[in-house]
Amino acid sequence: MAENSTSPNIAAIAGDDPFSFACHPQLGCFTQCCRMLELALTPYDLLRLRHATGLSSSQLLHRYVIVEQDQGEPFPRLYLTMVDDGYGSCPFVSSSGCAVYTHRPGACRTYPLGRGTSLGAGKCLAERFVLIREEFCQGFSQQAKHTPRSYLDDQETRLYNRSNDRVATILQHEAIRNGLIPTQSARDLFLLLLYDLDTFRERLREGFLAESGCPADDQHPETLSDEELLDYATELLPSLIFPLTKPTMAFRRG
């Protein structure tokens, strides 16, 4: 979820509850939500920004991403680096709007909603929503009617949410909920496999699976598409960083 520094009013909202909202260039607040914020990035966000910019994952991480981790946190958090222009602007925003709009991060698509998931019984993810009303935002005065679920469909978040939900099963793994703090090498693997796909692909070519003691895989994962490789990495990672977790390796193309 993107967090803006302008006092937001955040309230829970059910998936089928109605709200009115629209964003367009004719609003006086247009692009203001793209400034003075902390924009957390998911692995799928990085994948899409790579497509938008033409940069490799390593280049994108170096130029546009801040990695943070507080003591006691299991995994690092990644944020988009904002421009030092006095407004903390997104590096991809201009007066005419978002330069990477087709591939914009999931939190930008979801706004003014926030979506979260929690791992419940049977390892099923429960979905919840909040509505974020920031003082500057004029979008709520518009007549367009939505529910959280219809709005997320309109914003084409399905692929984002699918990938994020898969990663959530790692972030909320039973070992993590029982207090495990992964080792530094495990955190390095978390960043490599989920956020640095180009380097991970190269490591696979160099024999990463054999080096890691993983079972032989006849699908040559280094030849997978970016989306497939991220799915593969998400399935492989738990067996590398959590004790006693067996690799399923049930991945299939498509």
N, C-alpha and C positions, 0 to 999 in steps of 0.2 A: 504494500500500500504506500502510495506517495504521501508524504507528510509536509504540509505547507505551514510556514511560520505564522500566517495570519489566523488568529483565533478561530478554529473550526468548531462547529456544533456537530458532534458525532452521535448518532442514535441508531440503535438496532432496527432492522427492517426485515420483514419476512420475504421470502422469495417471490410471493405473489401479491405483495402489497403495492398499491399504485403510488407513483410520484410523477411530478411534472419536471421536465428538464430538456434543454437543448443548448448546444454550443455552436456558434457560428461567428464569422468575422464582423458581423454588424453589431455585436455586443461590445460595449465599452471596456469590458474586462477581458476581451479576447487575448489569449496567451498569458494572462497574468498568473494562471495556475502553473505555468511552466517556469516560474521563477520563485526563488526563496523556498526551496523544498529539498527534502532528502528523498531521493528516488532509489529505492532498493531494486536491485536487478536479479532476476532469476536466470538459471542456465538457458532457458528458452528465449528470454529477452536478449541475451548475448548472441545466441544463434541468429536471431532475426536482425539484430543490429549489424552483424557481420555481413549479412546479405545486403543490407541497406547501404553500408559504407564501402564494401569491397575490401575491407581490411581483414587480415588474418586474425584469429582469436588472440594471439599474443600481442599483435599491434593494438587491437582494440582494448585489451586489458591495460596496456602500458599508457595509452593516450587518454582513455575516457573513464577509467574505473578506479575507485578507491576501495581497498580491502581493509576492513576493520574487524577486530575481534577483542572483546573485553575478557579479562581474566574470569575463568569459570564458565565461559560460553563453549559449547561443544564444537561449533563450526564458525568459520568466518562469515561476515556479511559483506556484500558487495554493493556499492553505490555508484551512481553516475556522477562523474566529476563535473561540477558546475563552473561556469565562466566567472572569472573575477572581474565583473563589470559594475560592481556596486549593487547589483540586483540578484546575484546568485542565479543567473539564467542558465537554462539547459543549453548545452552546446549545439543542439540541433533546432533551436527555435529562432524564428525571425519575425518581423512585423507581419509577414504574410502567413505565418503559421508554422507547422512542423515540417522540417525538411526530410524526415524519415517516416512520414505519416503511415505509409503502408506497412511498415515494419516497427511501428512504435511499441514501446514496452507495454506489458499487460496492465500495469497500474495506470498508465495514461489512458488506455482503452476503457478501463473500468470506471474511472472518475466520472461522477462524484460518488460512486459506490466504492466500498471496500469489501473484498471477499476473503474469507479465511476458512480453513478446514481444520478439523481435529480428528484424531484417530480414535475411533470408538471400539466397541466390542466386535470381535470378529475381524479386526483390522480394516473396518469400513470407515471411510472418511465422511464425516458430517460437515455439511456446508452451512456457512452463516454469512450474513451480510450486514453492513452498516452503511448509512447514508451520511455523507460529509457535506455540511452546509458552511461554506466559508464566507466571511463578511463581504468580500469583494465580488463574489460570484453572482452574476445576473441571470445565469442560466435557468434558475428555478422560477423565474417570472414567465418563462415560455410555456406554450400550451401543449407541447408534445407530451403524450402520456406513455408511461412505461411501468413495468414491474422490474425488479432486479433481474429476473431470468430473461425477460424479453429484451431488456437493455443490453445484457451481456451477449445475447444472440445477435442483436443489431451491430454490436461492436466487434463481432467475429473473434470472440475470446476462446472458442472451443479448444483449439490446438494449444493455446497458452495454458488453459486450466488443466487440460489433460496432462501436459508435461509437468506442470507445477504440482499436481496431485501425486504424481509418481515420485517426485523429489521429496514431497512431504512425508512419504512413508520412511524415508531415510532420516529426515530431520526429527521425526517423532518415533523413531525406532524404539523398540522395547528397551534396548540397552541404554539409550539416551534418557528415556523416561525413568530408568532405574538409577540414573546419576552418573553414567559413564562419561568421562571427558576423553575424547579420542586423542591419541598421541599426535605429535607434530607431523610424523610421516603420514598418518591417516588423514590429517587436515590437508596436507599437500596433495594427497590423492584425490580428496574431495574437490579441490580447485582444478586439478589436472583433468580429471575425467568429465566433470560437469561443465566447467567454464572455459577450458582451453582445448577445444576439440581438435584443432589442427595439430597441436603438439601431441595430444593423445593418439591421433591417427598415425603420426610418425613413430611414436613409441611402439605402437602395435606392429608396424612394419619391421621394427628392430628387435622384436621378440618379447614384448612386454608380458604377454600371457605366460610364456614359459618361465620368465624371470620371476613372476609373481606366484608360481606354482598353481596356476589355474588349469583346469582340464582342457585338453585339446579341443579346439573348435574348428569345425570344417567349413565355416561360413565366411572365413577371411573377413573379419569385421572391419579391417582397414579399407575395404572397398564399399562399405555402406554409405548411403547418403548422410548428410549432416543430421537430419531428423532421426534416421534409423540409428546412427552412431550414438546420439544422445540417449535414446531408449536403451541401447545395448549397455552404455556406461552406467545408466541408472540401475539396471538389473545386476551388473557385475559388482558395483561398488560395495554393497553391504557385505559381501563375502570377503572383501579385502580389508575392511576397517572394523568389523564387529566380530568379537570372539564367538566361535561355535555357530556362525551363520554359514550354511551351506549354499554354494552358488546354484541357482536354479537353471540358469542359462537356457531358458525356454524361449529365447528371443526368436522371432521370425520376421523376415522382411515384410514391410508394409503393415 
